[in-house]
Amino acid sequence: MNKVLITGRVGKSIEVVSTKGGVAVAKFPLAVSRFVRGGENATDWLNCVAFGKTAETLAQYVEKGVKILVEGNIKTGSYEAKDGSKRYTTDIMVERFEFCEKKRGGKVAEQPDQTEEWGVEDAEAIPF
């Protein structure tokens, strides 16, 4: 089974582009902490990709630095770089996400209309 459930902070503002077929695509880095020997923390930067309504919702409501929980799967791939070398990629394909904290400044974030995109059946369960 290929399933990922990970929490981290968004590394940059999320921008959406569209495929030739008109499907929204959002790509963003997620900073994820992990413990290493000696009790210190290390940060891993994971590339995340979302499609469709999930991509649009992420771009509309998530800013750089916001802590989110991402659920999805890992996809690996490869491509040929301009210099002819083969490059390998590993991406988290986002199926859904949830906020892990209130919006900065203590203000409650505006609640989007389509909470089902976050995988939340009950809108009251959203933690903001």
N, CA, C and O atoms as CSV, one atom per row, in Angstrom:
chain,resi,resn,atom,element,x,y,z
A,1,MET,N,N,0.852,-1.168,0.000
A,1,MET,CA,C,0.000,0.000,0.000
A,1,MET,C,C,0.901,1.234,0.000
A,1,MET,O,O,1.898,1.278,0.720
A,2,ASN,N,N,0.554,2.217,-0.793
A,2,ASN,CA,C,1.304,3.466,-0.902
A,2,ASN,C,C,0.426,4.585,-0.355
A,2,ASN,O,O,-0.403,5.131,-1.083
A,3,LYS,N,N,0.599,4.931,0.920
A,3,LYS,CA,C,-0.208,5.958,1.575
A,3,LYS,C,C,0.686,6.806,2.455
A,3,LYS,O,O,1.509,6.278,3.203
A,4,VAL,N,N,0.528,8.135,2.369
A,4,VAL,CA,C,1.335,9.064,3.144
A,4,VAL,C,C,0.409,9.964,3.950
A,4,VAL,O,O,-0.596,10.458,3.439
A,5,LEU,N,N,0.755,10.167,5.198
A,5,LEU,CA,C,0.061,11.112,6.070
A,5,LEU,C,C,1.164,11.896,6.754
A,5,LEU,O,O,1.896,11.353,7.582
A,6,ILE,N,N,1.286,13.175,6.411
A,6,ILE,CA,C,2.441,13.947,6.859
A,6,ILE,C,C,2.031,15.363,7.226
A,6,ILE,O,O,1.130,15.939,6.617
A,7,THR,N,N,2.705,15.919,8.232
A,7,THR,CA,C,2.423,17.275,8.682
A,7,THR,C,C,3.663,18.127,8.491
A,7,THR,O,O,4.775,17.702,8.803
A,8,GLY,N,N,3.465,19.340,7.973
A,8,GLY,CA,C,4.583,20.243,7.789
A,8,GLY,C,C,4.108,21.649,7.478
A,8,GLY,O,O,2.910,21.930,7.463
A,9,ARG,N,N,5.070,22.529,7.230
A,9,ARG,CA,C,4.767,23.917,6.894
A,9,ARG,C,C,5.029,24.155,5.417
A,9,ARG,O,O,6.032,23.701,4.867
A,10,VAL,N,N,4.113,24.874,4.783
A,10,VAL,CA,C,4.226,25.182,3.359
A,10,VAL,C,C,5.411,26.135,3.167
A,10,VAL,O,O,5.533,27.140,3.868
A,11,GLY,N,N,6.276,25.806,2.210
A,11,GLY,CA,C,7.517,26.540,2.027
A,11,GLY,C,C,7.443,27.767,1.149
A,11,GLY,O,O,8.348,28.600,1.197
A,12,LYS,N,N,6.399,27.914,0.347
A,12,LYS,CA,C,6.241,29.106,-0.485
A,12,LYS,C,C,4.778,29.249,-0.874
A,12,LYS,O,O,3.996,28.306,-0.757
A,13,SER,N,N,4.422,30.435,-1.336
A,13,SER,CA,C,3.040,30.669,-1.763
A,13,SER,C,C,2.674,29.689,-2.868
A,13,SER,O,O,3.475,29.412,-3.761
A,14,ILE,N,N,1.473,29.177,-2.797
A,14,ILE,CA,C,1.026,28.172,-3.755
A,14,ILE,C,C,0.405,28.859,-4.964
A,14,ILE,O,O,-0.509,29.673,-4.834
A,15,GLU,N,N,0.907,28.521,-6.118
A,15,GLU,CA,C,0.357,29.041,-7.365
A,15,GLU,C,C,-0.214,27.883,-8.161
A,15,GLU,O,O,0.303,26.766,-8.124
A,16,VAL,N,N,-1.285,28.166,-8.878
A,16,VAL,CA,C,-1.944,27.137,-9.671
A,16,VAL,C,C,-1.715,27.414,-11.149
A,16,VAL,O,O,-1.852,28.546,-11.614
A,17,VAL,N,N,-1.366,26.369,-11.872
A,17,VAL,CA,C,-1.299,26.421,-13.334
A,17,VAL,C,C,-2.300,25.403,-13.853
A,17,VAL,O,O,-2.766,24.546,-13.102
A,18,SER,N,N,-2.629,25.494,-15.122
A,18,SER,CA,C,-3.583,24.565,-15.710
A,18,SER,C,C,-2.921,23.708,-16.774
A,18,SER,O,O,-2.037,24.167,-17.499
A,19,THR,N,N,-3.354,22.470,-16.860
A,19,THR,CA,C,-2.881,21.589,-17.908
A,19,THR,C,C,-3.556,21.990,-19.219
A,19,THR,O,O,-4.459,22.827,-19.223
A,20,LYS,N,N,-3.126,21.404,-20.314
A,20,LYS,CA,C,-3.753,21.680,-21.616
A,20,LYS,C,C,-5.235,21.344,-21.590
A,20,LYS,O,O,-6.031,21.954,-22.303
A,21,GLY,N,N,-5.599,20.374,-20.769
A,21,GLY,CA,C,-6.993,19.962,-20.635
A,21,GLY,C,C,-7.792,20.809,-19.654
A,21,GLY,O,O,-8.983,20.569,-19.460
A,22,GLY,N,N,-7.150,21.798,-19.032
A,22,GLY,CA,C,-7.853,22.687,-18.118
A,22,GLY,C,C,-7.890,22.244,-16.668
A,22,GLY,O,O,-8.620,22.827,-15.867
A,23,VAL,N,N,-7.125,21.233,-16.314
A,23,VAL,CA,C,-7.091,20.758,-14.929
A,23,VAL,C,C,-6.103,21.600,-14.131
A,23,VAL,O,O,-4.968,21.803,-14.563
A,24,ALA,N,N,-6.531,22.091,-12.966
A,24,ALA,CA,C,-5.675,22.894,-12.095
A,24,ALA,C,C,-4.597,22.016,-11.460
A,24,ALA,O,O,-4.867,20.895,-11.030
A,25,VAL,N,N,-3.360,22.549,-11.407
A,25,VAL,CA,C,-2.238,21.842,-10.797
A,25,VAL,C,C,-1.510,22.803,-9.867
A,25,VAL,O,O,-1.152,23.911,-10.268
A,26,ALA,N,N,-1.290,22.381,-8.625
A,26,ALA,CA,C,-0.537,23.179,-7.655
A,26,ALA,C,C,0.667,22.363,-7.200
A,26,ALA,O,O,0.540,21.195,-6.833
A,27,LYS,N,N,1.841,22.998,-7.228
A,27,LYS,CA,C,3.057,22.358,-6.730
A,27,LYS,C,C,3.624,23.253,-5.631
A,27,LYS,O,O,3.680,24.475,-5.772
A,28,PHE,N,N,4.045,22.617,-4.525
A,28,PHE,CA,C,4.603,23.394,-3.429
A,28,PHE,C,C,5.505,22.521,-2.574
A,28,PHE,O,O,5.298,21.311,-2.484
A,29,PRO,N,N,6.516,23.135,-1.940
A,29,PRO,CA,C,7.370,22.389,-1.016
A,29,PRO,C,C,6.763,22.385,0.387
A,29,PRO,O,O,6.146,23.362,0.812
A,30,LEU,N,N,6.945,21.285,1.088
A,30,LEU,CA,C,6.468,21.150,2.459
A,30,LEU,C,C,7.664,20.846,3.353
A,30,LEU,O,O,8.365,19.855,3.141
A,31,ALA,N,N,7.900,21.694,4.350
A,31,ALA,CA,C,9.001,21.498,5.299
A,31,ALA,C,C,8.510,20.586,6.423
A,31,ALA,O,O,7.567,20.920,7.141
A,32,VAL,N,N,9.157,19.443,6.562
A,32,VAL,CA,C,8.751,18.441,7.533
A,32,VAL,C,C,9.908,18.174,8.493
A,32,VAL,O,O,11.026,17.895,8.061
A,33,SER,N,N,9.636,18.260,9.794
A,33,SER,CA,C,10.670,18.020,10.801
A,33,SER,C,C,10.771,16.544,11.115
A,33,SER,O,O,9.785,15.808,11.076
A,34,ARG,N,N,11.995,16.128,11.429
A,34,ARG,CA,C,12.223,14.761,11.909
A,34,ARG,C,C,13.311,14.813,12.965
A,34,ARG,O,O,14.174,15.691,12.946
A,35,PHE,N,N,13.259,13.868,13.881
A,35,PHE,CA,C,14.249,13.796,14.947
A,35,PHE,C,C,15.464,13.018,14.455
A,35,PHE,O,O,15.333,12.040,13.719
A,36,VAL,N,N,16.643,13.464,14.869
A,36,VAL,CA,C,17.877,12.752,14.558
A,36,VAL,C,C,18.595,12.454,15.874
A,36,VAL,O,O,18.184,12.926,16.934
A,37,ARG,N,N,19.637,11.689,15.801
A,37,ARG,CA,C,20.387,11.366,17.022
A,37,ARG,C,C,20.824,12.609,17.757
A,37,ARG,O,O,21.106,13.640,17.146
A,38,GLY,N,N,20.878,12.510,19.048
A,38,GLY,CA,C,21.288,13.632,19.879
A,38,GLY,C,C,20.125,14.539,20.237
A,38,GLY,O,O,20.326,15.580,20.862
A,39,GLY,N,N,18.898,14.157,19.848
A,39,GLY,CA,C,17.723,14.944,20.205
A,39,GLY,C,C,17.511,16.187,19.369
A,39,GLY,O,O,16.663,17.013,19.707
A,40,GLU,N,N,18.252,16.346,18.289
A,40,GLU,CA,C,18.092,17.514,17.429
A,40,GLU,C,C,17.045,17.242,16.363
A,40,GLU,O,O,16.668,16.097,16.116
A,41,ASN,N,N,16.587,18.308,15.742
A,41,ASN,CA,C,15.639,18.195,14.647
A,41,ASN,C,C,16.343,18.461,13.330
A,41,ASN,O,O,17.299,19.235,13.264
A,42,ALA,N,N,15.863,17.815,12.293
A,42,ALA,CA,C,16.316,18.087,10.935
A,42,ALA,C,C,15.065,18.390,10.118
A,42,ALA,O,O,13.968,17.956,10.471
A,43,THR,N,N,15.227,19.124,9.041
A,43,THR,CA,C,14.092,19.460,8.187
A,43,THR,C,C,14.272,18.828,6.819
A,43,THR,O,O,15.311,18.990,6.178
A,44,ASP,N,N,13.256,18.111,6.381
A,44,ASP,CA,C,13.220,17.556,5.032
A,44,ASP,C,C,12.251,18.392,4.214
A,44,ASP,O,O,11.181,18.760,4.700
A,45,TRP,N,N,12.614,18.690,2.986
A,45,TRP,CA,C,11.744,19.436,2.073
A,45,TRP,C,C,11.153,18.453,1.085
A,45,TRP,O,O,11.869,17.861,0.278
A,46,LEU,N,N,9.839,18.281,1.152
A,46,LEU,CA,C,9.147,17.331,0.285
A,46,LEU,C,C,8.336,18.086,-0.766
A,46,LEU,O,O,7.635,19.048,-0.451
A,47,ASN,N,N,8.438,17.642,-2.007
A,47,ASN,CA,C,7.663,18.251,-3.093
A,47,ASN,C,C,6.262,17.665,-3.097
A,47,ASN,O,O,6.090,16.446,-3.097
A,48,CYS,N,N,5.255,18.543,-3.101
A,48,CYS,CA,C,3.857,18.122,-3.110
A,48,CYS,C,C,3.188,18.608,-4.395
A,48,CYS,O,O,3.500,19.683,-4.906
A,49,VAL,N,N,2.263,17.794,-4.907
A,49,VAL,CA,C,1.520,18.132,-6.115
A,49,VAL,C,C,0.048,17.819,-5.864
A,49,VAL,O,O,-0.293,16.741,-5.377
A,50,ALA,N,N,-0.824,18.779,-6.203
A,50,ALA,CA,C,-2.273,18.589,-6.051
A,50,ALA,C,C,-2.954,18.932,-7.371
A,50,ALA,O,O,-2.446,19.746,-8.142
A,51,PHE,N,N,-4.086,18.321,-7.625
A,51,PHE,CA,C,-4.829,18.541,-8.858
A,51,PHE,C,C,-6.266,18.954,-8.572
A,51,PHE,O,O,-6.779,18.728,-7.476
A,52,GLY,N,N,-6.909,19.559,-9.559
A,52,GLY,CA,C,-8.332,19.866,-9.519
A,52,GLY,C,C,-8.733,20.810,-8.403
A,52,GLY,O,O,-8.040,21.785,-8.116
A,53,LYS,N,N,-9.867,20.506,-7.774
A,53,LYS,CA,C,-10.406,21.350,-6.700
A,53,LYS,C,C,-9.465,21.428,-5.510
A,53,LYS,O,O,-9.383,22.461,-4.846
A,54,THR,N,N,-8.759,20.345,-5.239
A,54,THR,CA,C,-7.813,20.370,-4.130
A,54,THR,C,C,-6.735,21.406,-4.383
A,54,THR,O,O,-6.370,22.149,-3.472
A,55,ALA,N,N,-6.214,21.470,-5.611
A,55,ALA,CA,C,-5.196,22.469,-5.974
A,55,ALA,C,C,-5.751,23.886,-5.830
A,55,ALA,O,O,-5.078,24.765,-5.292
A,56,GLU,N,N,-6.960,24.105,-6.303
A,56,GLU,CA,C,-7.578,25.431,-6.227
A,56,GLU,C,C,-7.811,25.853,-4.780
A,56,GLU,O,O,-7.573,27.006,-4.422
A,57,THR,N,N,-8.273,24.926,-3.951
A,57,THR,CA,C,-8.543,25.217,-2.542
A,57,THR,C,C,-7.240,25.526,-1.802
A,57,THR,O,O,-7.184,26.462,-1.005
A,58,LEU,N,N,-6.200,24.746,-2.064
A,58,LEU,CA,C,-4.894,25.010,-1.453
A,58,LEU,C,C,-4.415,26.414,-1.792
A,58,LEU,O,O,-3.991,27.155,-0.905
A,59,ALA,N,N,-4.477,26.782,-3.061
A,59,ALA,CA,C,-3.996,28.098,-3.488
A,59,ALA,C,C,-4.816,29.222,-2.872
A,59,ALA,O,O,-4.282,30.292,-2.582
A,60,GLN,N,N,-6.099,28.991,-2.672
A,60,GLN,CA,C,-6.979,30.032,-2.143
A,60,GLN,C,C,-6.812,30.242,-0.640
A,60,GLN,O,O,-6.888,31.377,-0.169
A,61,TYR,N,N,-6.586,29.169,0.120
A,61,TYR,CA,C,-6.629,29.274,1.572
A,61,TYR,C,C,-5.314,29.033,2.305
A,61,TYR,O,O,-5.240,29.268,3.512
A,62,VAL,N,N,-4.275,28.572,1.610
A,62,VAL,CA,C,-3.022,28.227,2.274
A,62,VAL,C,C,-1.920,29.192,1.845
A,62,VAL,O,O,-1.707,29.418,0.653
A,63,GLU,N,N,-1.225,29.756,2.829
A,63,GLU,CA,C,-0.123,30.689,2.577
A,63,GLU,C,C,1.189,30.066,3.030
A,63,GLU,O,O,1.204,29.057,3.736
A,64,LYS,N,N,2.274,30.673,2.618
A,64,LYS,CA,C,3.606,30.259,3.044
A,64,LYS,C,C,3.674,30.258,4.569
A,64,LYS,O,O,3.214,31.200,5.214
A,65,GLY,N,N,4.247,29.203,5.142
A,65,GLY,CA,C,4.420,29.113,6.588
A,65,GLY,C,C,3.286,28.438,7.326
A,65,GLY,O,O,3.433,28.114,8.504
A,66,VAL,N,N,2.155,28.216,6.670
A,66,VAL,CA,C,1.004,27.591,7.320
A,66,VAL,C,C,1.263,26.096,7.507
A,66,VAL,O,O,1.769,25.420,6.612
A,67,LYS,N,N,0.906,25.600,8.683
A,67,LYS,CA,C,1.075,24.180,8.984
A,67,LYS,C,C,-0.162,23.419,8.528
A,67,LYS,O,O,-1.283,23.735,8.928
A,68,ILE,N,N,0.058,22.407,7.682
A,68,ILE,CA,C,-1.041,21.589,7.193
A,68,ILE,C,C,-0.698,20.110,7.318
A,68,ILE,O,O,0.469,19.727,7.399
A,69,LEU,N,N,-1.733,19.300,7.329
A,69,LEU,CA,C,-1.601,17.862,7.265
A,69,LEU,C,C,-1.959,17.465,5.841
A,69,LEU,O,O,-2.998,17.874,5.323
A,70,VAL,N,N,-1.108,16.674,5.212
A,70,VAL,CA,C,-1.334,16.238,3.831
A,70,VAL,C,C,-1.512,14.733,3.823
A,70,VAL,O,O,-0.748,14.000,4.452
A,71,GLU,N,N,-2.530,14.278,3.101
A,71,GLU,CA,C,-2.739,12.852,2.891
A,71,GLU,C,C,-2.639,12.590,1.404
A,71,GLU,O,O,-3.210,13.324,0.597
A,72,GLY,N,N,-1.922,11.556,1.044
A,72,GLY,CA,C,-1.778,11.235,-0.371
A,72,GLY,C,C,-0.940,9.999,-0.563
A,72,GLY,O,O,-0.965,9.081,0.256
A,73,ASN,N,N,-0.179,9.978,-1.677
A,73,ASN,CA,C,0.687,8.852,-1.966
A,73,ASN,C,C,1.983,9.355,-2.590
A,73,ASN,O,O,2.067,10.495,-3.048
A,74,ILE,N,N,2.978,8.499,-2.600
A,74,ILE,CA,C,4.283,8.862,-3.146
A,74,ILE,C,C,4.355,8.400,-4.597
A,74,ILE,O,O,3.978,7.277,-4.932
A,75,LYS,N,N,4.849,9.293,-5.446
A,75,LYS,CA,C,5.035,8.965,-6.861
A,75,LYS,C,C,6.472,9.297,-7.242
A,75,LYS,O,O,6.945,10.406,-6.992
A,76,THR,N,N,7.154,8.350,-7.838
A,76,THR,CA,C,8.509,8.584,-8.316
A,76,THR,C,C,8.490,8.687,-9.829
A,76,THR,O,O,7.607,8.148,-10.497
A,77,GLY,N,N,9.473,9.385,-10.350
A,77,GLY,CA,C,9.574,9.531,-11.794
A,77,GLY,C,C,10.981,9.939,-12.184
A,77,GLY,O,O,11.865,10.065,-11.337
A,78,SER,N,N,11.173,10.143,-13.468
A,78,SER,CA,C,12.472,10.590,-13.961
A,78,SER,C,C,12.275,11.393,-15.233
A,78,SER,O,O,11.245,11.297,-15.901
A,79,TYR,N,N,13.286,12.185,-15.550
A,79,TYR,CA,C,13.276,12.971,-16.782
A,79,TYR,C,C,14.710,13.244,-17.196
A,79,TYR,O,O,15.640,13.084,-16.406
A,80,GLU,N,N,14.876,13.654,-18.433
A,80,GLU,CA,C,16.204,13.992,-18.926
A,80,GLU,C,C,16.397,15.498,-18.825
A,80,GLU,O,O,15.612,16.270,-19.375
A,81,ALA,N,N,17.443,15.911,-18.122
A,81,ALA,CA,C,17.747,17.329,-17.938
A,81,ALA,C,C,18.326,17.907,-19.234
A,81,ALA,O,O,18.680,17.168,-20.153
A,82,LYS,N,N,18.415,19.215,-19.289
A,82,LYS,CA,C,18.955,19.897,-20.471
A,82,LYS,C,C,20.374,19.454,-20.800
A,82,LYS,O,O,20.772,19.425,-21.965
A,83,ASP,N,N,21.133,19.108,-19.763
A,83,ASP,CA,C,22.517,18.681,-19.996
A,83,ASP,C,C,22.628,17.210,-20.381
A,83,ASP,O,O,23.733,16.688,-20.528
A,84,GLY,N,N,21.486,16.541,-20.544
A,84,GLY,CA,C,21.468,15.144,-20.971
A,84,GLY,C,C,21.499,14.135,-19.847
A,84,GLY,O,O,21.356,12.937,-20.093
A,85,SER,N,N,21.683,14.586,-18.619
A,85,SER,CA,C,21.717,13.666,-17.490
A,85,SER,C,C,20.294,13.273,-17.083
A,85,SER,O,O,19.336,14.012,-17.310
A,86,LYS,N,N,20.188,12.110,-16.487
A,86,LYS,CA,C,18.890,11.622,-16.024
A,86,LYS,C,C,18.655,12.100,-14.597
A,86,LYS,O,O,19.516,11.921,-13.736
A,87,ARG,N,N,17.518,12.696,-14.343
A,87,ARG,CA,C,17.151,13.190,-13.011
A,87,ARG,C,C,15.971,12.374,-12.495
A,87,ARG,O,O,15.097,11.958,-13.256
A,88,TYR,N,N,15.970,12.160,-11.200
A,88,TYR,CA,C,14.907,11.388,-10.566
A,88,TYR,C,C,14.096,12.292,-9.646
A,88,TYR,O,O,14.640,13.200,-9.016
A,89,THR,N,N,12.797,12.040,-9.573
A,89,THR,CA,C,11.909,12.851,-8.743
A,89,THR,C,C,11.116,11.953,-7.791
A,89,THR,O,O,10.833,10.792,-8.088
A,90,THR,N,N,10.770,12.528,-6.645
A,90,THR,CA,C,9.870,11.892,-5.688
A,90,THR,C,C,8.905,12.970,-5.230
A,90,THR,O,O,9.327,13.991,-4.686
A,91,ASP,N,N,7.618,12.757,-5.444
A,91,ASP,CA,C,6.592,13.742,-5.102
A,91,ASP,C,C,5.519,13.114,-4.226
A,91,ASP,O,O,5.231,11.921,-4.325
A,92,ILE,N,N,4.936,13.940,-3.367
A,92,ILE,CA,C,3.754,13.554,-2.610
A,92,ILE,C,C,2.553,14.016,-3.429
A,92,ILE,O,O,2.386,15.215,-3.652
A,93,MET,N,N,1.725,13.097,-3.874
A,93,MET,CA,C,0.530,13.424,-4.639
A,93,MET,C,C,-0.606,13.641,-3.630
A,93,MET,O,O,-1.097,12.692,-3.020
A,94,VAL,N,N,-1.009,14.889,-3.469
A,94,VAL,CA,C,-1.968,15.270,-2.432
A,94,VAL,C,C,-3.379,14.846,-2.834
A,94,VAL,O,O,-3.880,15.224,-3.893
A,95,GLU,N,N,-3.999,14.062,-1.976
A,95,GLU,CA,C,-5.394,13.668,-2.179
A,95,GLU,C,C,-6.319,14.569,-1.375
A,95,GLU,O,O,-7.408,14.922,-1.828
A,96,ARG,N,N,-5.876,14.939,-0.175
A,96,ARG,CA,C,-6.634,15.863,0.673
A,96,ARG,C,C,-5.701,16.476,1.701
A,96,ARG,O,O,-4.577,16.011,1.892
A,97,PHE,N,N,-6.173,17.520,2.360
A,97,PHE,CA,C,-5.366,18.195,3.364
A,97,PHE,C,C,-6.263,18.766,4.438
A,97,PHE,O,O,-7.472,18.897,4.245
A,98,GLU,N,N,-5.668,19.106,5.573
A,98,GLU,CA,C,-6.370,19.751,6.684
A,98,GLU,C,C,-5.459,20.796,7.300
A,98,GLU,O,O,-4.237,20.648,7.283
A,99,PHE,N,N,-6.043,21.839,7.837
A,99,PHE,CA,C,-5.281,22.844,8.570
A,99,PHE,C,C,-4.918,22.291,9.939
A,99,PHE,O,O,-5.700,21.557,10.542
A,100,CYS,N,N,-3.738,22.640,10.431
A,100,CYS,CA,C,-3.287,22.192,11.753
A,100,CYS,C,C,-3.282,23.311,12.777
A,100,CYS,O,O,-2.993,23.063,13.947
A,101,GLU,N,N,-3.589,24.526,12.378
A,101,GLU,CA,C,-3.575,25.657,13.290
A,101,GLU,C,C,-4.478,26.761,12.763
A,101,GLU,O,O,-4.889,26.760,11.603
A,102,LYS,N,N,-4.772,27.694,13.645
A,102,LYS,CA,C,-5.553,28.856,13.232
A,102,LYS,C,C,-4.706,29.757,12.366
A,102,LYS,O,O,-3.477,29.690,12.384
A,103,LYS,N,N,-5.373,30.595,11.615
A,103,LYS,CA,C,-4.665,31.543,10.769
A,103,LYS,C,C,-3.839,32.479,11.636
A,103,LYS,O,O,-4.246,32.826,12.744
A,104,ARG,N,N,-2.686,32.885,11.135
A,104,ARG,CA,C,-1.792,33.760,11.906
A,104,ARG,C,C,-2.488,35.050,12.296
A,104,ARG,O,O,-3.388,35.521,11.600
A,105,GLY,N,N,-2.064,35.613,13.411
A,105,GLY,CA,C,-2.653,36.850,13.909
A,105,GLY,C,C,-3.866,36.596,14.773
A,105,GLY,O,O,-4.522,37.540,15.212
A,106,GLY,N,N,-4.180,35.316,15.031
A,106,GLY,CA,C,-5.282,34.982,15.900
A,106,GLY,C,C,-6.652,35.056,15.248
A,106,GLY,O,O,-7.654,34.722,15.880
A,107,LYS,N,N,-6.713,35.490,13.986
A,107,LYS,CA,C,-7.999,35.557,13.310
A,107,LYS,C,C,-8.383,34.173,12.817
A,107,LYS,O,O,-7.531,33.389,12.399
A,108,VAL,N,N,-9.646,33.889,12.871
A,108,VAL,CA,C,-10.123,32.613,12.386
A,108,VAL,C,C,-10.185,32.671,10.872
A,108,VAL,O,O,-10.716,33.622,10.299
A,109,ALA,N,N,-9.639,31.647,10.226
A,109,ALA,CA,C,-9.637,31.605,8.769
A,109,ALA,C,C,-11.060,31.464,8.240
A,109,ALA,O,O,-11.912,30.836,8.869
A,110,GLU,N,N,-11.299,32.050,7.091
A,110,GLU,CA,C,-12.598,31.926,6.449
A,110,GLU,C,C,-12.783,30.488,6.008
A,110,GLU,O,O,-11.866,29.879,5.458
A,111,GLN,N,N,-13.940,29.956,6.243
A,111,GLN,CA,C,-14.206,28.564,5.929
A,111,GLN,C,C,-14.689,28.434,4.491
A,111,GLN,O,O,-15.676,29.073,4.127
A,112,PRO,N,N,-14.031,27.631,3.661
A,112,PRO,CA,C,-14.475,27.459,2.286
A,112,PRO,C,C,-15.773,26.668,2.216
A,112,PRO,O,O,-16.138,25.966,3.159
A,113,ASP,N,N,-16.459,26.790,1.096
A,113,ASP,CA,C,-17.740,26.124,0.920
A,113,ASP,C,C,-17.599,24.614,0.778
A,113,ASP,O,O,-18.481,23.871,1.207
A,114,GLN,N,N,-16.505,24.150,0.185
A,114,GLN,CA,C,-16.389,22.733,-0.129
A,114,GLN,C,C,-15.461,22.016,0.842
A,114,GLN,O,O,-14.323,21.694,0.501
A,115,THR,N,N,-15.947,21.771,2.037
A,115,THR,CA,C,-15.130,21.111,3.044
A,115,THR,C,C,-14.848,19.661,2.678
A,115,THR,O,O,-13.901,19.072,3.200
A,116,GLU,N,N,-15.647,19.073,1.794
A,116,GLU,CA,C,-15.384,17.690,1.423
A,116,GLU,C,C,-14.063,17.543,0.688
A,116,GLU,O,O,-13.505,16.446,0.650
A,117,GLU,N,N,-13.555,18.603,0.111
A,117,GLU,CA,C,-12.261,18.555,-0.537
A,117,GLU,C,C,-11.152,18.315,0.476
A,117,GLU,O,O,-10.070,17.857,0.108
A,118,TRP,N,N,-11.402,18.612,1.730
A,118,TRP,CA,C,-10.410,18.399,2.781
A,118,TRP,C,C,-10.603,17.037,3.422
A,118,TRP,O,O,-9.843,16.650,4.309
A,119,GLY,N,N,-11.605,16.317,2.979
A,119,GLY,CA,C,-11.873,15.030,3.578
A,119,GLY,C,C,-12.600,15.141,4.897
A,119,GLY,O,O,-12.546,14.219,5.711
A,120,VAL,N,N,-13.286,16.259,5.129
A,120,VAL,CA,C,-14.013,16.465,6.374
A,120,VAL,C,C,-15.500,16.361,6.067
A,120,VAL,O,O,-16.037,17.144,5.284
A,121,GLU,N,N,-16.157,15.393,6.685
A,121,GLU,CA,C,-17.579,15.221,6.440
A,121,GLU,C,C,-18.409,16.254,7.184
A,121,GLU,O,O,-19.453,16.691,6.700
A,122,ASP,N,N,-17.941,16.637,8.357
A,122,ASP,CA,C,-18.663,17.587,9.184
A,122,ASP,C,C,-17.855,18.878,9.254
A,122,ASP,O,O,-16.749,18.889,9.796
A,123,ALA,N,N,-18.390,19.951,8.717
A,123,ALA,CA,C,-17.673,21.236,8.679
A,123,ALA,C,C,-17.305,21.728,10.071
A,123,ALA,O,O,-16.346,22.484,10.225
A,124,GLU,N,N,-18.055,21.308,11.088
A,124,GLU,CA,C,-17.766,21.715,12.467
A,124,GLU,C,C,-16.462,21.094,12.972
A,124,GLU,O,O,-15.889,21.569,13.953
A,125,ALA,N,N,-15.990,20.033,12.307
A,125,ALA,CA,C,-14.771,19.343,12.739
A,125,ALA,C,C,-13.512,20.056,12.305
A,125,ALA,O,O,-12.424,19.690,12.750
A,126,ILE,N,N,-13.617,21.076,11.439
A,126,ILE,CA,C,-12.435,21.804,10.998
A,126,ILE,C,C,-11.913,22.606,12.183
A,126,ILE,O,O,-12.678,23.311,12.842
A,127,PRO,N,N,-10.591,22.501,12.462
A,127,PRO,CA,C,-10.058,23.096,13.689
A,127,PRO,C,C,-9.792,24.591,13.618
A,127,PRO,O,O,-8.735,25.034,14.067
A,128,PHE,N,N,-10.703,25.382,13.077
A,128,PHE,CA,C,-10.556,26.850,13.096
A,128,PHE,C,C,-11.900,27.520,12.984
A,128,PHE,O,O,-11.980,28.748,12.983
